């Protein structure tokens, strides 16, 4: 399963870790995904959603 938000499509970003000696090593920043029960197309479904989508109200949580 991909580490990707099912609403906005946010996925890992890649870059460098930089030490005090200015050595570069590759690293990745993961999106903050949460598994929530949401209403999708009128039915309840478990989806992996980033916290930005949850906070902005793009996801209707199922009760």
C-alpha positions, 0 to 999 in steps of 0.5 A: 500500500502506497504512503499516499493521501487518498484525498489530495495525493500527498506522498513522500518527498525526498531530499538530503540530511545535512550533518554539521560536517556538511555531509549529505545523505539521502532521506525522505519526509513521510506525510502524516497519514491517519486511517479514518472511517470516512463517508465516501460516495455515501458509504462508510469506508476506511481511508488513509488521509493526511492530517491536513485534509482532516483539519481542513474539512475535506473529509467527512468523518463517519460517526 
